[in-house]
Amino acid sequence: MDIRMTTDHDQRAWDDYVLNHADGLAYHQYAWKIAIAEAYHFDACYLIAEENKEICGVLPLIEFKLPFFTRSYISLPYCDVGGPLVDRPDIETALLAEAKRVAVGNGIESIELRQKGKRTESAHQDKSPYKVRMVLDLPDSSELLFSNMKSKLRSQVRKPMRDGLTTRLGGTELITAFYQVFSENMRDIGSPVHSRKWLESVVHHYAENVKVGVAFTSDGQPIAGGIILLHGKTVSCPWASSLRKFNKLNPNMLLYWTFLAFAADHGFNMFDFGRSTPGEGTFRFKEQWGARAENLAWRQDGLTGGTSQIFSGTSGIRPVMERVWTRMPLTLCNALGPILRRHISL
């Protein structure tokens, strides 16, 4: 078995392997690496394992740097699931050993892996700080999906339609409308916003495997938006936002229905709502659609010894910073947010 660093000439072979691997997701695609390099200028260590010149495993790692702090390899930042994809356990062992060798040589102090864990049926009763990934199995059509929903949920989907809201699915032409909603919502929840360039890079490099969705009022104002990534039989939703002042119109319900209907009608059998904390509002929102919880197995291995679990709690200063952020002018948040957000790997 040979293990080597990828070059951009490996992109098609990498993506073919990821697409055909049972655990592959959109975040494993090579486009994630390219978009990060283009927008945030982080280097990567993407490793390929080969036997008889055929790929038998991959490990994507991004070199993540915090000013005045340590450097780490993360698989992968800005998403919920990365980690190695392999044909056999021994290949994973070999890939991780090579990753550690390269990391030590480059002065990297830790390797963080973000992987799927075991399914849990009682995540809403889990009092631990761990987060879960919410996924929904889809039927063969949006008609079946709608008919299987509870009457209350169907009513919540119909209401914004009756109120004159509409949705559009597209690509780069909707980024301006999406970012208008996204940046304001991030300010309102006290979180620095990603740079527009990062989102533009993702949409550009995922090409036909990405959709931008926006919900509009009857007079054309964008009030909810999201981005979905398409991979094999799974649709993943890394970003979605709505404006709080329009909550009474239920734009979020219409937006997610648009995404789910698209996925069901285009042959996808799973919708990944993304990360949530059991019992909190976003968890309950996703659960009402019928989504089930799957644990996320995140860990950080220090190269000088020791392994720690991620999601170990929230810093006491974070709520204070969030309150300060929500009181700042939107223009200032949009200027400072991308500078800070680049260094927040979650």
Secondary structure, 3 states (H helix, E strand, C coil): CEEEECCHHHHHHHHHHHHHCCCCCHHHCHHHHHHHHHHHCCCEEEEEEEECCEEEEEEEEEEEECCCCCEEEEECCCCCCCCCEECCHHHHHHHHHHHHHHHHHCCCCEEEEEEEEEEECCHHHCCCCCCEEEEEECCCCHHHHHHHCCHHHHHHHHHHHHCCCEEEEECHHHHHHHHHHHHHHHHHCCCCCCCHHHHHHHHHHHHHHEEEEEEECCCCCEEEEEEEEEECCEEEEEEEEECHHHHHHCHHHHHHHHHHHHHHHCCCCEEEEEEECCCCHHHHHHHCCCCEEEEEEEEEEECCCCEEECCCCCCCCHHHHHHHHHCCCHHHHHHHHHHHHCCCCC
